[in-house]
Amino acid sequence: MDPGAGASATLRKRALSIDTAAATAIEFESKEPAGGGREGEGFGADNSVGEEEPVSPTGRLFREPHFRCHIVSVFGLAAPVDLPALRDGVAATLARHPRFCSVQVFNEFEKDARPKWVRTAVNLDDHIIVPELDPAATSADPDRALEDYVSSLSTRPMDHSIPLWEVHVLDFPTAEAAAAVALRVHHSVGDGVSMLSLFMACTRSAADPGALPALPPARRPGPVHAVRRRPPLSSPAGAFLDALAALAAWVVALLVLAWHTVVDVARFVATAASLLGDAPTVLKAQEGTEFRPKRFVNRTLSLDDIKFVKNAMSCTVNDVLLGITSAALSRYYFRKTGESDNKSLTVRSAVLVNLRPTPGIQTLASMMESGKDNGARWGNKIGYMLIPFHLARHEDPVEYVRRATKVARRKKSSMESVFTFWSGYMVLKLFGIKAAAALCYGMFAHTTLSFSNMVGPTEQVLFCGNPIVYIAPGTYGHPHALTIHYQSYMNKVKLVLSVDESQFPDCHQLLDDFAESLKLILEAAPRKQEAAQVGTRS
């Protein structure tokens, strides 16, 4: 059981009433000055303390015992932390967001009661934490000290009687940063994409401190089943034939999309119902892993190197990352097991897909200034997609990227994530949250790992005046022993592994496998590009 559940149970016993909300509102109004707050004071949205909003279905799922999921994001800073500036910045941004100034309330006296978000005051002393660490440990091995502290957050309860977020200030230098800030948020507050967008809305461009940071343009070329338009022919007969061919291509593509979706959804249902599952391997979680401590380790990869492979292979950055992951897991698996190089197997990853349009950072910045929703949709609206990783020994390292590209293109021609979301939603509506949680648990328990890839700013950003040098997000609380996150920022990609300590004591060696896999693929990619050019000339 989640240690924080005790606080949640206490909150339910004294379910918030109108009187309690009013008392909180009085406290808020009396403590917040017009120009911001000082230490120990409360913050929240004007005239909104006590407002209620239902917790989303996915948010309710994250209250279940097997899914006490949290997001832990570490931000490396280029300068020591200015604590007063940090407090003022958090008070003016994060603490004013509706989800960050609300608590989850469950009124057990209501029929068919469901948890609700209720606005409350925010005391910064409850959320900004400056731990007292051993100076000898932080001086002797600062990187290990940072890793140990961030990993320890997976064992610490979160107080559910206050808004579900914390900012941990780790003001000592490491190999990559002068200091670090760790943001821990309960997953019911929002998904990873929403959290990253929100944090970016709290930052400013380092080149222009008055401007919001620049994000990569959203490239959505459309699904692979989309029909490519050709220039119209001049003759009427030619135009008719061209339109007929386009219609035929569209019908065939639609049938392929429908078939792929049916197959993917059938496999998902079979997996969730325990009819189809990955074979036990050194990578697959053991029972109860969601309750055990997690360790967060990371490595910085070159985005320029990844883009070089992308251009050489005519694929996407995500395809390259999938290929690197497949290569690294193959190296780790065959080294650990000592099995024959001729063997091959497939393990599957559960990929969470955000289906809710994420508010732009300009909208989020306006929301925090006003303390109101501004009509922006927030929360969790997540579908699932099962991605296979082929573990094998390939003499040609580029083969991992080639196979990953085929898998990615196949998955783009499917509406698996949309159907899994709505099927889970219907199960919840018809049979309740316990049945939906059981379905979701079956899917995680019969797959091997989790995978995500998020795109960050292309330029350096400032958070409360501090330049950020890296962003390293991680998660814990779900039934996987291995979770792989990629986060791009400027010209780098931060690889973060969230692992079960008892199952992956050699997690740093696994990080080395990822770095070595990228190196080998990078060395092989130019030869493939040159061979293609030679073939074209001949």
C-alpha positions in Angstrom: 0.0 0.0 0.0 1.2 3.5 -0.8 2.6 5.2 2.3 0.8 8.3 1.3 -2.5 6.6 1.5 -2.7 7.1 5.2 -2.9 10.9 4.7 -5.5 10.3 2.1 -7.5 8.2 4.5 -7.3 10.9 7.1 -8.5 13.4 4.6 -11.5 11.3 3.7 -12.5 11.0 7.4 -12.7 14.7 7.6 -14.1 15.2 4.1 -13.9 18.9 3.1 -17.1 20.8 3.8 -18.2 24.2 2.8 -17.1 25.5 6.2 -13.6 24.1 5.8 -13.2 25.5 2.4 -14.4 28.9 3.6 -11.9 28.8 6.5 -9.2 28.0 4.0 -10.3 30.9 1.8 -10.2 33.3 4.7 -6.6 32.1 5.4 -5.7 32.6 1.8 -7.2 36.0 1.5 -5.6 37.3 4.7 -2.1 36.0 3.9 -1.5 36.7 0.3 -0.3 40.3 -0.4 -0.9 41.9 -3.8 2.7 41.7 -4.9 3.3 38.0 -4.0 4.1 36.2 -0.8 6.8 35.6 1.7 8.0 32.6 3.6 5.2 30.5 5.1 2.4 32.2 3.3 -0.3 30.7 1.2 -0.8 31.0 -2.5 -3.7 30.1 -4.8 -6.0 31.3 -7.5 -8.1 34.3 -6.7 -11.6 33.6 -5.5 -11.2 29.9 -6.4 -10.3 28.2 -3.1 -12.9 25.5 -2.5 -13.8 25.1 -6.2 -14.4 21.5 -7.2 -13.6 19.5 -10.3 -13.8 15.7 -10.8 -10.6 13.7 -11.0 -10.2 12.2 -14.5 -10.6 8.5 -15.0 -6.9 8.0 -15.6 -6.2 10.2 -12.5 -8.4 7.9 -10.5 -6.4 4.9 -11.8 -3.3 6.4 -10.3 -4.9 6.2 -6.9 -5.1 2.4 -7.1 -2.5 0.4 -5.0 -0.6 -1.0 -8.0 -0.4 2.3 -9.8 0.8 4.9 -7.2 2.7 6.5 -10.0 4.9 9.6 -9.6 6.9 11.7 -12.0 10.4 12.8 -10.8 12.2 15.3 -13.0 15.7 16.5 -12.3 16.8 19.9 -13.7 20.5 20.6 -13.7 21.4 24.3 -13.2 24.3 26.3 -14.4 24.6 28.3 -11.2 24.0 27.7 -7.5 20.4 28.0 -6.4 19.1 31.4 -5.4 16.5 30.2 -2.9 14.6 33.5 -2.4 14.3 33.8 -6.2 13.2 30.2 -6.5 10.5 30.7 -3.9 9.2 33.8 -5.6 9.3 32.1 -9.0 7.4 29.0 -7.8 4.8 31.2 -6.0 4.2 33.2 -9.2 4.0 30.2 -11.5 3.6 26.6 -10.3 1.7 27.4 -7.2 -0.9 29.3 -9.1 -1.7 26.5 -11.6 -5.2 25.0 -10.7 -3.8 21.4 -10.3 -0.9 22.6 -8.2 -3.2 24.4 -5.7 -5.8 21.6 -5.3 -6.1 18.5 -3.2 -7.9 15.3 -3.9 -11.0 14.9 -1.7 -13.1 11.8 -1.4 -16.5 12.2 0.3 -17.3 8.7 1.5 -20.8 9.7 2.5 -21.9 10.4 -1.1 -23.5 7.7 -3.1 -21.2 6.5 -5.9 -18.6 9.0 -4.5 -15.7 9.9 -6.7 -12.6 11.9 -5.9 -12.6 15.6 -6.7 -10.0 18.3 -7.1 -10.7 21.0 -4.5 -8.9 24.3 -4.5 -6.9 25.1 -1.3 -4.2 27.4 -0.1 -0.6 26.5 -0.8 2.1 26.9 1.8 5.4 27.0 0.1 7.2 25.6 3.2 5.3 22.3 2.5 6.5 22.1 -1.0 10.0 23.6 -1.3 12.3 21.2 0.5 16.0 21.9 1.2 17.4 18.6 2.5 20.2 18.4 5.0 22.8 16.2 3.3 26.1 14.9 4.5 28.7 17.5 3.3 31.4 14.7 3.2 29.2 12.6 0.8 28.3 15.5 -1.5 32.0 16.4 -1.7 33.5 12.9 -2.1 31.1 11.8 -4.8 28.5 14.5 -5.7 27.1 12.6 -8.7 26.4 9.5 -6.5 25.0 11.7 -3.8 22.5 13.3 -6.2 21.6 9.9 -7.7 21.0 8.5 -4.2 18.8 11.3 -3.0 16.7 11.4 -6.2 16.3 7.6 -6.0 15.3 7.8 -2.3 12.2 9.8 -3.3 10.7 6.6 -4.6 10.6 5.3 -1.0 9.2 8.5 0.6 5.4 9.0 1.1 3.7 12.0 -0.3 1.3 13.9 1.9 -2.1 13.7 0.2 -3.6 16.4 2.5 -1.8 19.1 0.5 -1.3 19.6 -3.2 0.6 16.6 -4.7 3.9 18.1 -5.7 7.3 18.9 -4.2 10.4 20.9 -5.3 13.7 19.5 -3.8 16.7 21.9 -3.8 20.0 20.1 -4.2 22.5 23.0 -4.0 25.9 21.3 -4.6 27.9 20.9 -7.8 28.1 17.7 -9.9 30.0 16.8 -13.1 27.3 18.3 -15.3 25.7 21.1 -13.2 26.4 23.6 -10.5 23.2 22.6 -8.7 20.0 20.7 -9.3 16.3 20.9 -8.6 14.1 17.8 -8.4 10.4 18.2 -9.1 8.2 15.3 -7.8 4.6 15.2 -8.9 1.8 12.6 -8.4 0.9 11.2 -11.8 -2.8 12.0 -11.2 -2.0 15.7 -11.5 -1.1 15.3 -15.2 0.9 13.2 -17.7 4.6 13.7 -18.5 4.0 15.8 -21.6 1.7 18.2 -19.7 4.2 18.4 -16.9 7.0 19.3 -19.3 4.9 21.9 -21.0 3.9 23.4 -17.7 7.5 23.6 -16.5 8.5 25.2 -19.8 5.8 27.8 -19.3 7.5 28.7 -16.0 10.8 29.3 -17.8 12.2 32.1 -20.0 14.6 32.1 -22.9 18.2 32.6 -21.8 18.8 34.8 -24.9 15.8 36.9 -24.1 14.7 36.7 -20.4 11.5 38.4 -21.2 10.4 35.8 -23.8 9.0 32.2 -23.5 11.4 29.5 -24.7 11.3 28.3 -28.3 10.1 24.7 -28.9 10.6 22.7 -32.1 7.8 23.1 -34.6 5.2 20.4 -34.3 5.7 18.2 -37.3 2.6 16.1 -38.1 3.0 14.8 -41.7 0.0 12.7 -41.2 -0.4 8.9 -40.8 1.3 6.6 -43.2 -2.1 5.6 -44.7 -2.6 9.2 -46.0 -2.8 9.5 -49.7 -0.1 11.6 -51.4 -1.6 14.0 -53.9 0.0 14.1 -57.4 -0.1 17.0 -59.7 -3.4 16.9 -61.7 -3.2 15.8 -65.3 -4.2 18.3 -68.0 -6.7 16.1 -69.9 -10.2 15.3 -68.4 -9.7 11.6 -68.9 -6.3 11.8 -67.1 -7.8 13.7 -64.3 -10.6 11.2 -63.9 -8.2 8.3 -63.8 -6.0 10.1 -61.3 -9.0 10.7 -59.0 -10.0 7.1 -59.4 -6.5 5.9 -58.5 -6.5 8.2 -55.5 -9.8 6.9 -54.3 -8.6 3.3 -54.7 -5.4 4.1 -52.8 -7.4 5.7 -50.0 -9.8 2.7 -49.7 -6.9 0.3 -49.6 -5.1 2.5 -47.0 -8.2 2.7 -44.9 -8.6 -1.1 -45.0 -5.0 -1.5 -44.0 -5.5 0.9 -41.1 -8.6 -0.9 -39.9 -6.8 -4.3 -40.1 -3.7 -3.1 -38.2 -6.0 -1.6 -35.6 -8.0 -4.8 -35.1 -4.8 -6.9 -34.8 -3.2 -4.5 -32.3 -6.3 -4.1 -30.2 -6.8 -7.9 -30.1 -3.2 -8.4 -29.0 -3.6 -5.7 -26.3 -6.8 -7.3 -25.0 -5.1 -10.8 -25.0 -2.2 -9.3 -23.1 -4.3 -7.5 -20.5 -6.5 -10.7 -20.1 -3.3 -12.8 -19.4 -3.8 -14.8 -22.6 -0.6 -13.4 -24.2 2.6 -12.4 -22.4 6.3 -11.9 -22.7 8.5 -14.8 -21.6 10.3 -14.3 -18.3 13.8 -12.8 -18.9 16.4 -10.9 -17.0 14.6 -7.7 -18.2 11.1 -8.6 -17.1 9.8 -7.5 -13.7 9.2 -9.8 -10.8 6.0 -9.6 -8.8 5.7 -6.6 -6.6 8.2 -4.5 -8.3 5.9 -1.5 -8.2 6.3 -1.4 -4.4 10.1 -1.7 -4.3 12.6 1.2 -4.4 13.7 2.5 -7.8 17.0 3.9 -8.9 17.2 6.7 -11.4 20.4 6.8 -13.5 21.0 8.9 -16.6 23.5 9.5 -19.4 23.8 12.3 -21.9 23.8 11.5 -25.6 24.5 13.8 -28.6 21.5 14.9 -30.5 23.7 15.7 -33.4 25.0 12.1 -33.6 21.4 10.8 -33.5 20.3 13.2 -36.3 23.3 12.1 -38.3 22.0 8.5 -38.2 18.5 9.8 -38.9 19.7 11.5 -42.1 21.8 8.6 -43.2 19.0 6.1 -42.7 16.2 8.4 -43.9 14.1 7.8 -40.8 13.1 9.8 -37.7 14.8 10.6 -34.5 12.3 8.3 -32.7 13.2 5.5 -35.0 16.9 5.9 -34.2 16.1 5.9 -30.4 14.1 2.7 -30.8 17.0 1.2 -32.7 19.5 2.2 -30.0 17.3 0.8 -27.3 16.9 -2.5 -29.2 20.7 -2.7 -29.6 21.4 -1.9 -26.0 18.9 -4.3 -24.6 20.4 -7.0 -26.9 23.9 -6.4 -25.6 22.7 -6.5 -22.0 20.6 -9.6 -22.4 23.2 -11.7 -24.1 25.9 -10.7 -21.7 23.8 -11.5 -18.7 22.5 -14.8 -20.0 25.5 -16.1 -21.9 23.1 -17.5 -24.5 24.0 -18.3 -28.1 24.4 -15.4 -30.4 22.1 -17.2 -32.9 19.1 -16.9 -30.6 16.6 -14.1 -31.0 13.5 -13.1 -29.0 11.0 -10.3 -28.8 10.1 -8.3 -25.7 7.4 -5.7 -25.7 7.2 -2.2 -24.3 4.2 -0.4 -23.0 4.2 3.1 -24.5 1.8 5.7 -23.0 0.4 8.0 -25.6 -1.0 11.4 -24.6 -4.3 11.8 -26.5 -5.3 15.2 -25.0 -4.1 18.3 -26.9 -1.5 19.8 -24.7 -2.0 23.5 -24.0 0.7 25.7 -25.5 3.2 27.3 -23.1 1.7 30.7 -23.9 -1.7 29.5 -22.7 -0.2 27.9 -19.6 1.8 31.0 -18.8 -1.5 33.1 -19.0 -3.3 30.5 -16.9 -0.7 30.8 -14.1 -0.9 34.6 -14.2 -4.6 34.6 -13.8 -4.9 31.4 -11.7 -7.8 30.3 -13.9 -8.2 27.5 -16.4 -8.7 29.8 -19.5 -10.5 26.9 -21.1 -7.4 24.8 -21.4 -7.9 21.1 -21.0 -5.7 19.5 -18.4 -5.1 16.1 -16.7 -4.5 12.6 -18.0 -6.0 11.3 -21.2 -3.7 8.4 -22.0 -3.9 5.5 -24.5 -1.5 2.6 -24.7 0.6 1.1 -27.5 2.6 -2.1 -27.4 6.0 -1.7 -29.2 8.1 -4.9 -29.8 11.8 -4.8 -29.3 13.7 -7.5 -31.2 16.7 -8.8 -29.2 19.3 -10.4 -31.4 23.0 -10.2 -32.4 23.4 -8.3 -35.7 26.8 -8.1 -37.4 25.6 -4.8 -38.9 24.6 -2.4 -36.1 22.4 -0.4 -38.5 20.1 -3.4 -38.7 18.6 -2.4 -35.3 17.6 1.0 -36.7 16.2 -0.6 -39.9 14.0 -3.0 -37.9 12.9 -0.2 -35.5 11.9 1.9 -38.5 9.7 -0.9 -39.8 8.0 -1.3 -36.4 7.4 2.4 -36.1 5.9 2.8 -39.5 3.7 -0.2 -38.8 2.5 1.3 -35.5 1.7 4.6 -37.2 -0.7 2.8 -39.4 -2.9 1.9 -36.4 -5.3 3.6 -34.0 -4.3 1.3 -31.2 -3.8 4.0 -28.6 -7.2 5.6 -29.3 -9.0 2.3 -29.1 -7.2 1.2 -25.9 -8.1 4.5 -24.2 -11.8 4.2 -25.1 -11.9 0.5 -24.2 -10.4 1.2 -20.8 -12.9 4.1 -20.4 -15.8 1.9 -21.2 -14.6 -0.8 -18.8 -14.3 1.9 -16.1 -17.9 3.2 -16.8 -19.4 -0.3 -16.9 -17.5 -2.2 -14.3 -15.8 0.4 -12.1 -12.3 1.6 -11.4 -11.2 -1.8 -9.9 -11.9 -3.6 -13.2 -10.1 -0.9 -15.2 -7.1 -1.1 -12.9 -7.0 -4.9 -13.2 -7.1 -4.6 -17.0 -4.2 -2.1 -16.9 -2.2 -4.1 -14.5 -2.5 -7.2 -16.7 -1.1 -5.2 -19.6 1.9 -4.1 -17.6 2.5 -7.4 -15.9 2.6 -9.3 -19.2 5.0 -6.8 -21.0 8.6 -6.2 -20.2 9.3 -2.5 -20.0 8.1 1.1 -20.5 9.4 3.5 -23.1 8.9 7.2 -23.7 10.5 10.0 -25.8 9.8 13.7 -25.2 11.0 16.8 -27.1 12.2 19.8 -25.1 13.3 23.3 -26.0 15.9 23.9 -28.7 17.5 26.8 -26.8 18.8 27.2 -23.3 16.1 28.3 -20.8 16.1 30.1 -17.4 14.2 28.9 -14.4 13.9 31.6 -11.7 17.0 33.2 -13.2 19.1 30.0 -13.3 20.1 28.6 -16.7 19.1 24.9 -17.1 21.8 22.6 -18.5 19.8 19.4 -18.6 16.4 17.9 -18.0 16.1 14.3 -16.7 12.6 13.0 -16.2 11.7 9.6 -14.6 8.7 7.7 -13.2 8.1 5.1 -10.6 5.1 3.2 -9.0 4.0 1.0 -12.0 4.6 -2.7 -12.5 7.7 -2.5 -14.6 11.3 -3.1 -13.4 12.7 -1.1 -16.3 11.5 2.2 -17.7 13.4 4.0 -20.4 13.0 7.8 -21.0 14.6 10.0 -23.6 14.4 13.8 -23.2 15.9 16.2 -25.8 17.1 19.6 -24.8 19.2 22.0 -26.9 21.7 19.7 -28.7 21.6 16.9 -26.2 19.4 13.9 -25.4 19.2 12.8 -21.8 18.7 9.1 -21.4 17.1 8.2 -18.0 16.6 4.6 -16.7 14.2 4.0 -13.8 15.1 0.6 -12.6 14.2 -1.8 -9.8 17.4 -1.7 -7.7 17.1 -5.4 -6.7 16.8 -6.6 -10.3 19.3 -4.2 -12.0 22.2 -3.7 -9.6 24.4 -3.2 -12.7 22.2 -0.4 -14.1 25.3 1.8 -14.9 26.6 -1.0 -17.1 23.2 -0.9 -18.9 23.8 2.8 -19.5 27.1 2.0 -21.0 25.4 -0.4 -23.4 23.2 2.4 -24.7 26.2 4.7 -25.2 28.2 2.0 -26.9 25.2 1.0 -29.2 24.9 4.6 -30.4 28.6 4.7 -31.1 28.5 1.5 -33.1 25.5 2.6 -35.1 27.0 6.0 -35.7 30.2 4.4 -37.1 28.2 2.1 -39.4 25.8 4.7 -40.7 28.2 6.6 -43.0 29.2 3.3 -44.7 25.5 2.7 -45.5 25.1 6.2 -46.8 28.2 5.9 -49.0 27.0 2.5 -50.3 23.7 4.0 -51.2 25.3 6.8 -53.1 27.6 4.4 -55.0 24.6 2.3 -55.9 22.8 5.4 -57.2 25.8 6.5 -59.4 26.2 3.0 -60.8 
